[in-house]
Amino acid sequence: MDAPHRAAGPPWLRQWAEAEPGTGLPWRSTLLIAVFVLVGSGFAARNQLDRQPLDVYARILLLAGPALLLFRHRRPVPVVLGVAATALAYLAAGYPYGPVFVTVAVACHAAIVHGHRYAAWWALGLLWLGHVLAGHWLYPHLPPAGDGPAPWGQEVPVAGFVVAILAASELVRVRREQWAQQRAERAAAERRRADEERLRIARELHDVLAHSLSVINVQAGVGLALLDGDPEQARTALTTIKAASKEALGEVRQVLSTLRAPGDAPRTPAPGLDRLPELVEQAAAAGLAVEVTRTGTAAPVPPGADLAAFRIVQEALTNVVRHSGSRTARVRVDRAPDALELRIDDDGPATGDDAGGSGHGLAGMRERAAALGGTIDAGARPDGGFRVRATIPLRQKETP
C-alpha cells in the first residue's frame, strides 16, 4: 500500500497544507473581522488625507489578513507571521492607520493561546521594527510622495499597543492552562474515588463471601459425613448452611445496591462490633469456639472504625476456620479513648489447607486499617499459634 501523500516543501509549508482533521474553520468571527476592517479603514481614511487613498491593492491587503485568520486555530505560527507581513506591507504602502491592527491582535492572541508565544513575539517585533524603519528612515522611498519622517512620539502608543496585545494574550493563555489543569485534577480525583470505591466494594464482598462460604463449606462437610449415620445432626448442619447463605445474600445485596444508586443511603446499617455475638455463633456452627473479651471505655465507636473492626475480626476468625487446626480462638477488644485495639489468637497448628481461599484476607485487613490510619500486625506466635493485632485510631479523620 502506498504511503500517504505529504505536501512538498519546508516544514512550515507542510504544516500549512496538512490541516488537522475535525477542526472547523471560524467563519463567522473571521467574516465579522473582515467587515469591521474594511468599513473601519474606510472611515479612518477620511481623517487621514495625507496618506494614500484606499485603492484595490489596499483592499486586497486588508482582506488578506482576515483570510489568513481562517486558519489561526489550525496553523497559528504561519498565520501570525503572514498577518504581520500583510499589515507591514499595508503600512509601508502609505495607507491610512486603522483597524488593520485588529487582525494582528487576533493572530497574536491565537498563537500565544495555542502555545506559540515566541512566534507572536517575533511577528509583533518585526512589525514594529518595520514600522520604525518605514517611518523614520525609508520614508523618502515609500509612498506617499513628499512625506516627511514620522514623529518619534507616535512610537509610544504603538509600543503600548504591542505590550497590551502580548499581556492580554498571555493572561488568556495562563487562565486556559489553569482551567485545563483543574479539569485534569478533577478527572484524576474522580478516577481515584472510583478506584477507592471499587476497592471498598471488593473488600466487602471478599469478607462477606469468604466468611459465609467457609461456614457453609465446613457444615456441608459435616452434613455429608453424618447424612446416613446421624440424620438429625445433618439436618442441623443444613439449617446452619441455610442461615449463613441467607445472611450472606443480604449483605451482598447491600453492597451491590451502592453500585446501582451510589448517592443513596444504605437501607440497613453497616455491621459493627455489636454483632460480635453473631460471629461467635457462626464460628461455633463451623466447630470453632470463640471467647470474646472487652476492655476499656464503653463509648461508641465511629461508624467507619466500627465496620473495619468487625470485618477484621470476621476475616481473622475465617482464617482460623480455614487454616488452623485449633478449634478455639480468643478475641480481645480494647476501647481506648483515642484508639481501638483488636487481638485475635488461636493455638494452631496450621493445617496447610487453603480451603479455597484467595489469599487476599490479610491484604484486605491491612487496607482497611490503613484507610483509617491504623496498622495490622499478623504472624505466628512463638508457641505455635497465630495472632492478628490491629490498631485503629479513633480521632484521626477517616479517608473514604
C-alpha positions in Angstrom: 0.0 0.0 0.0 1.3 3.4 -0.9 2.4 5.8 1.8 0.0 8.8 2.3 0.9 11.8 0.2 2.7 14.6 2.0 3.0 18.1 0.8 6.4 19.0 -0.5 8.4 22.0 0.7 9.7 23.2 4.0 8.2 22.0 7.3 6.1 25.2 7.9 4.6 24.8 4.5 3.8 21.1 5.1 2.1 22.1 8.4 0.0 24.7 6.5 -1.1 22.1 3.9 -1.8 19.3 6.4 -4.8 20.6 8.2 -5.8 18.8 11.4 -8.9 16.6 10.9 -12.1 17.5 12.7 -11.2 21.2 13.3 -13.8 23.6 12.0 -12.8 27.0 10.5 -14.0 30.1 12.4 -16.0 31.5 9.5 -18.4 33.8 11.4 -15.8 35.6 13.6 -13.5 36.0 10.6 -16.3 37.4 8.4 -17.1 39.9 11.2 -13.4 40.9 11.4 -13.2 41.4 7.6 -16.3 43.6 7.5 -15.0 45.6 10.5 -11.6 46.1 9.0 -12.9 47.2 5.6 -15.6 49.5 6.9 -13.4 50.9 9.7 -10.5 51.6 7.3 -12.8 53.5 5.1 -13.8 55.8 8.0 -10.2 56.1 9.1 -9.1 57.2 5.6 -11.5 60.2 5.7 -9.5 61.7 8.6 -6.0 60.9 7.2 -5.9 62.8 3.9 -2.1 62.9 4.0 -2.0 59.1 3.5 -2.6 57.2 0.3 -6.2 56.7 -0.6 -7.7 53.2 -0.3 -7.4 51.5 -3.7 -7.8 47.9 -4.9 -4.4 47.0 -3.7 -5.2 48.3 -0.2 -8.4 46.4 -0.1 -6.6 43.2 -1.1 -4.2 43.7 1.7 -7.0 44.4 4.2 -8.8 41.2 3.2 -5.6 39.1 3.1 -5.3 39.4 6.9 -8.8 38.1 7.7 -8.4 35.4 5.1 -5.4 34.1 6.9 -7.2 34.3 10.2 -9.5 31.5 9.0 -6.6 29.1 9.8 -5.5 30.7 13.1 -6.5 27.7 15.2 -5.0 25.1 12.9 -1.7 26.8 11.9 -1.2 29.7 14.3 2.5 30.2 13.5 2.2 30.8 9.7 -0.9 32.8 10.3 0.6 35.3 12.8 3.7 35.7 10.6 1.6 36.1 7.4 -0.8 38.6 9.1 2.1 40.7 10.4 3.6 40.7 6.9 0.3 41.9 5.2 -0.1 44.6 7.9 3.5 45.8 7.3 3.0 45.8 3.6 -0.2 47.9 4.1 1.6 50.5 6.3 4.7 50.6 4.1 2.5 51.4 1.1 1.4 54.6 2.9 -2.3 53.6 3.5 -4.1 55.1 6.5 -3.7 53.7 10.0 -6.8 51.9 11.3 -8.4 48.6 12.1 -5.7 46.7 10.2 -4.0 46.2 13.6 -7.1 44.2 14.7 -6.1 41.3 12.5 -2.6 41.4 14.0 -4.0 41.3 17.5 -6.3 38.4 16.8 -3.5 36.4 15.1 -1.1 37.1 18.0 -3.7 36.1 20.5 -4.4 32.8 18.7 -0.7 32.0 18.5 0.0 32.7 22.2 -3.1 30.8 23.4 -2.0 27.8 21.4 1.4 27.8 23.0 3.4 29.7 20.2 4.3 32.8 22.2 7.8 33.2 20.6 6.2 33.3 17.1 3.8 36.0 18.2 6.6 38.0 19.9 8.7 37.8 16.7 5.8 38.8 14.5 5.0 41.8 16.6 8.7 42.7 17.0 9.3 42.6 13.3 6.1 44.6 12.6 7.2 47.3 15.0 10.7 47.3 13.6 9.4 47.6 10.1 7.1 50.4 11.1 10.1 52.3 12.7 12.3 51.8 9.6 9.5 52.9 7.2 8.5 56.0 9.3 12.0 57.3 10.2 14.5 56.1 7.6 12.8 54.6 4.5 10.0 57.2 4.1 11.8 59.0 1.1 11.5 55.8 -0.9 7.9 54.9 0.1 4.5 56.5 -0.7 3.0 58.9 -0.3 5.3 61.3 -2.2 6.8 64.1 -0.3 6.1 62.5 3.1 8.3 63.5 5.9 9.6 61.5 8.9 7.1 60.3 11.4 7.3 61.9 14.9 9.0 59.6 17.5 6.2 60.3 19.9 3.9 58.1 17.9 6.0 55.0 18.7 4.9 55.2 22.3 1.3 54.3 21.7 2.4 51.7 19.1 4.7 50.1 21.7 1.9 50.2 24.2 -0.4 48.5 21.7 2.1 45.7 21.3 2.6 45.3 25.0 -1.2 45.2 25.6 -1.7 42.5 23.0 1.0 40.4 24.5 -0.2 40.9 28.1 -3.8 40.1 27.3 -2.9 37.1 25.2 -0.5 35.7 27.9 -3.3 36.2 30.6 -5.7 34.2 28.5 -3.1 31.5 27.9 -2.4 31.2 31.6 -6.0 31.1 32.5 -6.7 28.4 29.9 -3.7 26.3 31.3 -5.1 26.7 34.8 -8.6 25.6 33.7 -7.1 22.6 31.8 -5.0 21.7 34.9 -8.1 21.9 37.1 -10.1 19.7 34.7 -7.3 17.2 34.7 -7.1 17.3 38.5 -10.9 16.8 38.8 -10.8 13.9 36.4 -7.9 12.3 38.3 -9.8 12.8 41.6 -12.9 11.2 40.1 -10.9 8.2 38.9 -9.2 7.9 42.3 -12.6 8.0 44.0 -13.9 5.3 41.6 -10.9 3.1 42.3 -11.3 3.5 46.0 -15.0 2.7 45.8 -14.2 -0.4 43.7 -11.6 -1.5 46.3 -14.0 -0.9 49.1 -16.7 -3.0 47.4 -14.2 -5.7 46.6 -13.1 -5.8 50.3 -16.7 -6.0 51.5 -17.6 -8.8 49.1 -14.4 -10.7 50.0 -15.1 -10.5 53.7 -18.8 -11.4 53.4 -18.3 -14.3 51.0 -15.2 -15.7 52.5 -16.6 -15.9 56.0 -20.0 -17.3 54.9 -18.7 -19.7 52.4 -16.2 -21.0 54.9 -19.0 -21.8 57.3 -21.0 -23.3 54.5 -18.1 -25.4 53.4 -17.5 -26.8 56.9 -21.2 -27.5 57.5 -21.6 -29.1 54.1 -18.8 -31.5 55.0 -20.4 -32.3 58.4 -23.7 -32.8 56.7 -22.3 -35.2 54.1 -20.4 -37.2 56.8 -23.5 -37.6 59.1 -26.2 -37.9 56.4 -26.6 -41.6 56.9 -25.4 -42.2 60.5 -27.0 -39.1 62.2 -29.7 -37.5 60.1 -30.7 -35.1 62.9 -27.2 -33.7 63.1 -27.1 -33.5 59.3 -30.3 -31.5 59.4 -28.7 -29.1 61.9 -25.8 -28.6 59.5 -28.1 -27.9 56.6 -30.0 -25.4 58.8 -26.8 -23.6 59.5 -25.9 -23.5 55.8 -29.3 -22.0 55.1 -28.9 -19.3 57.7 -25.3 -18.4 56.6 -26.3 -18.3 53.0 -29.3 -16.1 53.7 -27.2 -13.6 55.7 -24.5 -13.6 53.0 -27.1 -12.8 50.4 -28.5 -10.0 52.4 -25.0 -8.4 52.9 -24.1 -8.9 49.2 -27.3 -7.2 48.2 -26.5 -4.3 50.5 -23.0 -3.9 49.0 -24.2 -4.2 45.4 -27.0 -1.7 46.0 -24.3 1.0 46.3 -23.4 0.3 42.7 -26.9 0.9 41.4 -27.5 4.0 43.5 -24.2 5.4 44.7 -25.7 8.5 46.3 -28.4 6.7 48.3 -28.1 5.9 52.0 -27.8 2.1 52.8 -31.1 0.5 53.7 -29.6 -1.4 56.6 -26.9 -0.2 59.0 -23.4 -1.4 58.4 -22.3 -4.2 60.7 -20.2 -3.3 63.7 -18.7 -4.7 66.9 -22.3 -5.0 68.3 -22.6 -8.0 66.0 -19.7 -10.0 67.5 -22.2 -12.5 69.1 -23.4 -13.4 65.6 -19.8 -14.1 64.6 -19.3 -16.2 67.7 -22.5 -18.2 66.8 -21.4 -18.7 63.2 -17.9 -19.8 64.3 -19.5 -22.2 66.7 -21.6 -23.6 63.9 -18.3 -24.2 62.0 -16.8 -26.0 65.0 -14.8 -23.1 66.4 -15.3 -22.0 70.0 -14.6 -18.2 70.3 -14.0 -16.4 73.6 -14.6 -12.6 73.4 -13.1 -10.2 76.0 -13.9 -6.4 76.0 -11.9 -3.9 78.0 -11.6 -0.1 78.1 -14.4 2.5 77.9 -17.9 1.9 76.8 -18.1 4.9 74.4 -19.4 4.3 71.0 -17.0 3.7 68.1 -17.2 5.8 64.9 -19.1 4.0 62.1 -16.0 3.6 59.8 -13.8 2.2 62.5 -16.7 0.0 63.8 -17.2 -1.6 60.4 -13.4 -2.0 59.9 -13.1 -3.7 63.3 -16.0 -6.0 62.6 -14.5 -7.1 59.2 -11.1 -7.6 60.7 -12.4 -9.9 63.4 -14.6 -11.7 60.9 -11.7 -12.2 58.5 -9.4 -13.4 61.3 -11.9 -15.9 62.5 -12.5 -17.1 58.9 -8.7 -17.7 58.6 -8.8 -19.7 61.8 -11.5 -21.9 60.4 -9.7 -22.3 57.1 -6.1 -22.6 58.0 -5.7 -23.6 61.7 -6.1 -27.0 63.4 -7.2 -25.2 66.6 -10.8 -25.4 67.5 -10.6 -22.4 69.9 -9.9 -18.7 69.3 -9.8 -15.7 71.6 -10.9 -12.2 70.6 -9.9 -9.2 72.7 -11.3 -5.7 72.1 -9.8 -2.8 74.0 -11.6 0.5 73.5 -9.1 3.2 74.5 -10.0 6.9 74.3 -8.1 7.5 71.1 -7.7 4.1 69.5 -9.3 0.7 69.2 -7.1 -2.3 69.8 -8.0 -5.8 68.5 -6.3 -9.0 69.1 -7.3 -12.4 67.7 -5.4 -15.5 68.8 -5.6 -19.2 68.0 -3.4 -22.0 69.3 -2.7 -23.6 65.9 -1.1 -25.5 64.4 -1.6 -24.5 60.7 -3.3 -27.2 58.6 -1.6 -26.2 55.3 -5.0 -26.3 53.6 -6.1 -23.1 51.8 -9.8 -24.2 51.9 -10.3 -22.5 48.6 -9.2 -19.1 49.8 -7.9 -16.3 47.5 -5.0 -15.2 49.8 -6.4 -11.6 49.9 -7.6 -11.8 53.5 -4.6 -10.3 55.3 -4.1 -7.7 52.5 -7.8 -6.6 52.9 -7.4 -6.3 56.7 -4.3 -4.1 56.2 -6.1 -2.0 53.6 -9.0 -1.4 56.0 -6.7 -0.4 58.9 -4.5 1.8 56.7 -7.6 3.6 55.3 -8.2 4.8 58.9 -4.5 5.5 59.7 -4.2 2.2 61.6 -1.9 -0.8 61.4 -2.2 -4.6 61.3 0.4 -7.0 62.7 -0.2 -10.6 61.8 2.1 -13.6 62.3 2.9 -16.9 64.0 3.4 -16.9 67.8 6.4 -18.5 69.4 4.2 -21.2 71.0 3.0 -22.3 67.6 -0.3 -20.4 67.3 -1.2 -17.4 65.2 -2.0 -13.8 66.2 -3.6 -10.9 64.5 -3.3 -7.5 66.2 -4.9 -4.4 64.8 -4.7 -0.7 66.0 -7.4 1.7 64.6 -7.2 5.4 65.6 -10.5 6.9 66.5 -9.7 10.6 66.4 -8.0 10.8 63.0 -10.1 11.8 60.1 -11.3 8.8 58.1 -10.5 8.5 54.5 -13.2 7.4 52.1 
